[in-house]
């Protein structure tokens, strides 16, 4: 990665150290903290499962430090949240300054930081999206988009896709393509599900034709009076699936969705919560295909580490609600908004999407080359610093191997690297580091990742 090693505006915000494992994880203090948590928390959080979840006491840039002094390189970005890095100096300064003036303000009142953030969001929004409604979580934003689409069109039915993920709130859990997310909390499906065009796992012909075939199915279902589908309010889609395992649709699919929605008066909703804000090498993932949705949900990285989300959309879809229709106690918390405003400033001033594109190409090429002969690596794919490695039991059958994927992540953790996981069958290793990561640190972490994959039992 030497071509990006010279000092430029792309440099990380700090000179982050390499991984350092002082004691095998979990050490004594990490165990003690986990045991304290498990002694009082109800079940359901991931920390209540088997094994030892990572305990983090400090985070800066792309480095995580546990209570026993182990240092880890974060190739996960805390669910792809730390796009501008953990504790970026500009974000930290904005929070400190805001805390001295105003922390909480009701959403029934105004504030200058609210106006600042809303203007900043629209300044980076795709052309044509000229209204914003703030939220707290990604699921919250998706729920708002769903309600806007239904009330604006007067229709109720929704189309979503296999492997899609839109959050765990009851208002949107029914749109999730993985049935486990609904069944585990006793919720019914709230969408008509179609296959996402997943080229690697497409079983109905060449993968590059998957988008075309799905569009044909959608057209038939929407236009046929015998399909069982009524008037559709919205189509919800991730331009690049995140939880689904960094699934990139074939060219033409999103543009075909746009055309289909235009013909039938359907609201096209892009969930850019994970794939957006510079993650895929463009400011927004939809830019790769030149497609603008009617409503777009954003979150995760937007908040700079604080809980902020939003719906960005066309005015005609966002101007029909009466005052008081949309509210929540902490919707416009001033600390959160200040952090988000600062994070947008970092993203735009440093053009971190360009850095994501440049580093992502280098990492992807290296992974493809060095994992080419590993029999349990089915595919390596990615856009920018958003990369998925498909772990399989057999390259011919492409049978997902979630156990080996979990073992790879565990081995990497013991060597000081935090990897993400996902996939339709939970068999995909995800790489999504902060976009500010130091090139040398990224290089070392990728080397550890490759060794963990090659050495997987």
Steps between C-alpha positions, in 0.01 A plus 500: 500500500803724461331717235276644772762513772627855443348770727182639342156609609419129489715414798328354805417745778759332723800271462317188609713217642517145369312217676641401835367197688651505850285217635279248316150639470304518723734611776404522864345847488303429181358183656404689812310766306318245285396306811371819662291579191360148473404497866254788452395518134209321343561257216487602136804721459799343325700526821270239651606229256769239526863601496661825606395823326762768457515754784619845394625762744652748252473566127690746285534511124497132402637366828297331773647437845358247745522527883803267509704722269456302177490715185284396206474638147135567422409362156135501607453870592245401765231388254642736233432804721853644539537622140700805615678295767443463870525826697601711203644826644252716308202299622627493858555878496149559363345287776700680769411843370132412463485349851606834646205674332208263456459124530135402471232692316149376429414435138211743551760778529760620253876540533779632283679164501183334369487745209874455442474122477189494283661741254821296499310178430316651205824648368640147455170334399447373145351764271122520539487395865421835660330423832629331815346343810734411783503174694705316759568151362506349154189297579331820614580667165373200303179496701448869421562436130248217504235718661570785259465271197176347622334828594618685189373231261196380693624145439622242749685217330881496484761304306833403657773247427663185633791575729390859551537662840316812616525482879338332798222745591156344468404750230767374258601155623230363268702623200809300590587228254633264767197342663691435823501875570119495497423163651729544801293796618160372391440733204337416168635591158391844380622478140490292185851354471688452176851357454776757515717468186796329666734406213718253693202304632263538203357157423296586192769559242806722461543737797529806277140436387363499854395865498317465172315192620395657831372807316292271280349330805421838656340633185281192467397512868417872496316503169314170514152509651543137604830535685342557840681831547291813534603862440856539628595799715877449502793284403766487772850405391862532607708605198769272644384255764688539827374247750435274200876473442611791276285381211545719193218489243570469127512816292156607385306365798457823694428698184236241411343542844493876447320461168254246642414728791454799268256306281285390791518792743697297754731670750858374460679494837876451523643393834846660495549459874791257469610533137482880490708789633816414311509131583494360143735751340225746406325736738185291447489144369224582251745728318682196363199446273381861465166433670323733742218363719189687616591453866842414639577395857837577656655428839796315656804696378300822467501543879876489545445244776180653640142388441376693196304392195285674241267462205591710197238530232303684239285785629173358367546188712602685815259794528164341570515421873337723757719654774563250780467192279869423534670540835719331760652628824864486392440557129695828490744454787753780451808291588410239241432759234828681567691174459321426173566849365869459578512151342355639177764771510777240532354286221469788253821689584714185480296343217514170680296322233795549264731349761257211544505436125880511475574285804213265421640420154840417647357280777259321266772421248725367774231281653394359162863414414605357836183299566462362147622152594320470834235231443248643751500850350221506245511866402658830601297805401476864597458867424730742677576401858196273504620147428344158543680165502270204437601196709374170362534131572542419133568732208293288263181485706566839667363358824529776765738421786395721790700300754829558314412867453448533876831321564681741267362800683598347834855429380538855368381640832762302689760654268368851557258564211123549526307374194132529422265220405182469297354334193172336411631194688736687741803369310648824370802674652444874475775761484379856562764699690488872578566692181775690685701186580878535475627316192771316693250390760260380232780310327593321823138418580436357153810281535361361828161448334654306213693278744183435701310399184777277368544332836132438569431140612 
